Amino acid sequence: MKQVNSHGHPIPAHERELLAGALPARIDIGDVLQEKEAPDVEAVLIRFNGPQPVHDQPSKAGAPFSQVVGPAGDTILGKDPRRKRTVIISTDNPFYYSTNAQPKPSTASACLWPANVPLELHNGDAVWCAYASGANNLSTLGIVVELYAD
């Protein structure tokens, strides 16, 4: 007597072995691997007309440090596309700020920044600073760097 499934079709021998609890003599790979069918979806081009709301994400990492600069100046930070925000403050004397080294810093070649006023930068450009004026011929800078990514 042939075994039949619920639809009345005969059950193949290898499936009868499975039903009996024995290992089949041969396994059809289609019985083992089943691919999930993905629905057909077409891409939709979206064009925004006007400003879009955004949510500022918190910084991934940050690094505070201090650096003393003299009249010759120094590169404080190199160019970094991961940088989200930088805050620089001089605790004692004014300083010059520029995105590249200046052999003789002045208000014509760099930005003169007063002491005890935070300079907030929102870019990944290089940061170069030099002492501007005041006592000791030095400016002590407090620097806080925030990064988008590690």
VENBEL-V892328 format. One record per pair of residues at least 6 apart in sequence whose C-alpha atoms are under 7 Angstrom apart, sorted by the first residue. I is the first residue (numbers start at 1). J is the second residue. If there is no record, write none. Layout:
i = {I;I}
j = {J;J}
//
This chain:
i = {2;3;3;4;4;5;14;14;14;17;17;18;59;59;59;60;60;60;60;61;61;61;61;62;62;62;63;63;63;64;64;64;65;65;65;66;66;66;67;67;67;68;68;68;68;69;69;69;69;69;69;70;70;70;70;70;71;71;71;71;72;73;73;73;74;74;74;75;75;75;76;76;76;77;77;78;78;79;79;79;80;80;81;82;82;82;82;83;83;83;83;83;84;84;84;84;84;85;85;85;85;85;85;86;86;86;86;86;86;87;87;87;87;87;87;87;88;88;88;88;88;88;88;89;89;89;89;89;89;89;89;90;90;90;90;90;90;91;91;91;91;92;92;92;93;93;93;93;94;94;94;94;94;94;94;95;95;95;95;95;95;95;95;96;96;96;96;96;96;96;96;96;97;97;97;97;97;97;97;98;98;98;98;98;99;99;99;99;100;100;100;101;131;131;131}
j = {10;10;11;10;11;11;24;25;26;23;24;24;146;147;148;147;148;149;150;146;147;149;150;145;146;147;144;145;146;143;144;145;142;143;144;141;142;143;140;141;142;138;139;140;141;129;130;131;138;139;140;130;131;137;138;139;130;131;132;137;130;129;130;131;128;129;130;127;128;129;127;128;129;126;127;126;127;124;125;126;124;125;124;124;147;148;149;123;124;146;147;148;122;123;146;147;148;121;122;123;145;146;147;120;121;122;144;145;146;118;119;120;121;143;144;145;118;119;120;141;142;143;144;115;116;117;118;119;141;142;143;115;116;139;140;141;142;115;116;140;141;115;139;140;115;133;134;139;113;114;115;131;132;133;139;112;113;114;129;130;131;132;139;105;110;111;112;113;129;130;131;132;110;111;112;113;128;129;130;110;111;127;128;129;125;126;127;128;126;127;128;128;137;138;139}
//
